[in-house]
Amino acid sequence: MEIFDLTGRIAVVTGSTKGLGENSAMALAKAGADVAICGRNTDDLKRVSQAIKDMGRDSDGFILDVTSKKSVQEGVLRILDRFGKIDILVNNAGLNHREQVVDYPEEAWDLVINTNLKGYFLVAQAVAPHMLDRGYGKVINMSSILGKIALPNQLAYASAKGGVEQMTKIMALEWAKQGIRVNAIGPTYFETEMVKPIRNDPERFNFINTRTPMGRWGYLPEMEGIVIFLAAPASDFITGQTIYIDGGWTIA
Ligand SMILES: NC(=O)c1ccc[n+]([C@@H]2O[C@H](COP(=O)([O-])OP(=O)(O)OC[C@H]3O[C@@H](n4cnc5c(N)ncnc54)[C@H](OP(=O)(O)O)[C@@H]3O)[C@@H](O)[C@H]2O)c1
């Protein structure tokens, strides 16, 4: 299936040392891409890039903290030095702090916004000039159902994800005629470290099941198809969209 083939493509996935980022990196490699693994923990970087090499693809780990412009710029330069180009960028690194608005600490607001919103901008801004020079690129921004719907205690996270969806449209517009497609994915709850506190609380776990038309959380392998699709030629005429992968949550 050529339209889903990523052979020869170089992908960069931020926050790919665990969770949805690691899953996305493995999915892109399954479809043929070589992948730059990015994160802050050297052991995890080695583990994930080795897993990709074991699949017969090229890979390496890069320290890249998305909250630091310097780290982002240096990381992107090192990736370009190592692989020669970047075809696919998955902006994925993220974290959350859950608390009511009246108690929400300013430091937590700054950290969540700097990671989940400003971080996406900094990485896209560092990568885009190279994509624009080559007239080709696929940018995938990891949003959330919380980019569209609201839940209590999600002040900064939902604000960031709503921003990511608008950011996706602006980038898509500015680069539409230059071969760069920019889209977002809006997942519901998938079992990762970030959502462990919710997974381990039967009341909150079941709230999500009940709230979802399909009656359950997502399974990690169910994220693979959308990542490959948005990175591959199959989605070449799609830009500026957020695709929700949520068992129907956002339509109910
Ligand atoms: N899991 C879900 O249910 C769900 C649902 C909707 C959307 N999402 C989104 O999916 C993305 C990944 O979430 P996840 O659930 O996979 O979380 P996770 O398992 O906690 O993984 C988060 C990843 O982001 C990295 N990261 C955090 N801060 C970073 C920074 N400043 N610079 C570079 N990397 C950083 C972490 O690296 P370290 O190991 O260095 O901390 C880790 O690799 C996030 O954008 C999240 O909002 C998740």
Ligand as a Chemical Component Dictionary entry (heavy atoms), coordinates in Angstrom:
data_LIG
# 
_chem_comp.id                   LIG 
_chem_comp.type                 NON-POLYMER 
_chem_comp.pdbx_formal_charge   0 
_chem_comp.three_letter_code    LIG 
# 
loop_
_chem_comp_atom.comp_id 
_chem_comp_atom.atom_id 
_chem_comp_atom.alt_atom_id 
_chem_comp_atom.type_symbol 
_chem_comp_atom.charge 
_chem_comp_atom.model_Cartn_x 
_chem_comp_atom.model_Cartn_y 
_chem_comp_atom.model_Cartn_z 
_chem_comp_atom.pdbx_ordinal 
LIG N1  N1  N 0  -2.721 9.376  27.604 1  
LIG C1  C1  C 0  -3.831 9.964  27.270 2  
LIG O1  O1  O 0  -4.914 9.519  27.646 3  
LIG C2  C2  C 0  -3.823 11.195 26.400 4  
LIG C3  C3  C 0  -5.037 11.664 25.913 5  
LIG C4  C4  C 0  -5.056 12.782 25.094 6  
LIG C5  C5  C 0  -3.868 13.398 24.745 7  
LIG N2  N2  N 1  -2.694 12.931 25.244 8  
LIG C6  C6  C 0  -1.468 13.655 24.846 9  
LIG O2  O2  O 0  -0.511 12.760 24.373 10 
LIG C7  C7  C 0  0.798  13.281 24.618 11 
LIG C8  C8  C 0  1.617  12.214 25.348 12 
LIG O3  O3  O 0  0.990  11.919 26.581 13 
LIG P1  P1  P 0  1.189  10.528 27.311 14 
LIG O4  O4  O 0  -0.111 10.161 27.880 15 
LIG O5  O5  O -1 1.897  9.592  26.434 16 
LIG O6  O6  O 0  2.111  10.972 28.539 17 
LIG P2  P2  P 0  3.393  10.260 29.200 18 
LIG O7  O7  O 0  3.283  8.795  29.115 19 
LIG O8  O8  O 0  3.522  10.915 30.525 20 
LIG O9  O9  O 0  4.583  10.727 28.255 21 
LIG C9  C9  C 0  4.891  12.087 28.122 22 
LIG C10 C10 C 0  6.122  12.240 27.297 23 
LIG O10 O10 O 0  6.404  13.647 27.171 24 
LIG C11 C11 C 0  7.736  13.881 27.572 25 
LIG N3  N3  N 0  7.933  15.219 28.116 26 
LIG C12 C12 C 0  7.280  15.824 29.141 27 
LIG N4  N4  N 0  7.768  17.062 29.323 28 
LIG C13 C13 C 0  8.750  17.233 28.390 29 
LIG C14 C14 C 0  9.631  18.297 28.068 30 
LIG N5  N5  N 0  9.645  19.459 28.738 31 
LIG N6  N6  N 0  10.487 18.138 27.016 32 
LIG C15 C15 C 0  10.506 16.978 26.340 33 
LIG N7  N7  N 0  9.719  15.930 26.606 34 
LIG C16 C16 C 0  8.844  16.063 27.631 35 
LIG C17 C17 C 0  8.027  12.790 28.599 36 
LIG O11 O11 O 0  9.409  12.622 28.703 37 
LIG P3  P3  P 0  10.127 12.458 30.135 38 
LIG O12 O12 O 0  10.245 10.984 30.315 39 
LIG O13 O13 O 0  11.435 13.152 29.928 40 
LIG O14 O14 O 0  9.257  13.108 31.180 41 
LIG C18 C18 C 0  7.349  11.603 27.927 42 
LIG O15 O15 O 0  8.155  11.051 26.922 43 
LIG C19 C19 C 0  0.610  14.550 25.444 44 
LIG O16 O16 O 0  0.672  15.679 24.600 45 
LIG C20 C20 C 0  -0.794 14.381 26.002 46 
LIG O17 O17 O 0  -1.397 15.599 26.271 47 
LIG C21 C21 C 0  -2.633 11.845 26.065 48 
# 
loop_
_chem_comp_bond.comp_id 
_chem_comp_bond.atom_id_1 
_chem_comp_bond.atom_id_2 
_chem_comp_bond.value_order 
_chem_comp_bond.pdbx_ordinal 
LIG N1  C1  SING 1  
LIG C1  O1  DOUB 2  
LIG C1  C2  SING 3  
LIG C2  C3  SING 4  
LIG C2  C21 DOUB 5  
LIG C3  C4  DOUB 6  
LIG C4  C5  SING 7  
LIG C5  N2  DOUB 8  
LIG N2  C6  SING 9  
LIG N2  C21 SING 10 
LIG C6  O2  SING 11 
LIG C6  C20 SING 12 
LIG O2  C7  SING 13 
LIG C7  C8  SING 14 
LIG C7  C19 SING 15 
LIG C8  O3  SING 16 
LIG O3  P1  SING 17 
LIG P1  O4  DOUB 18 
LIG P1  O5  SING 19 
LIG P1  O6  SING 20 
LIG O6  P2  SING 21 
LIG P2  O7  DOUB 22 
LIG P2  O8  SING 23 
LIG P2  O9  SING 24 
LIG O9  C9  SING 25 
LIG C9  C10 SING 26 
LIG C10 O10 SING 27 
LIG C10 C18 SING 28 
LIG O10 C11 SING 29 
LIG C11 N3  SING 30 
LIG C11 C17 SING 31 
LIG N3  C12 SING 32 
LIG N3  C16 SING 33 
LIG C12 N4  DOUB 34 
LIG N4  C13 SING 35 
LIG C13 C14 SING 36 
LIG C13 C16 DOUB 37 
LIG C14 N5  SING 38 
LIG C14 N6  DOUB 39 
LIG N6  C15 SING 40 
LIG C15 N7  DOUB 41 
LIG N7  C16 SING 42 
LIG C17 O11 SING 43 
LIG C17 C18 SING 44 
LIG O11 P3  SING 45 
LIG P3  O12 DOUB 46 
LIG P3  O13 SING 47 
LIG P3  O14 SING 48 
LIG C18 O15 SING 49 
LIG C19 O16 SING 50 
LIG C19 C20 SING 51 
LIG C20 O17 SING 52 
# 
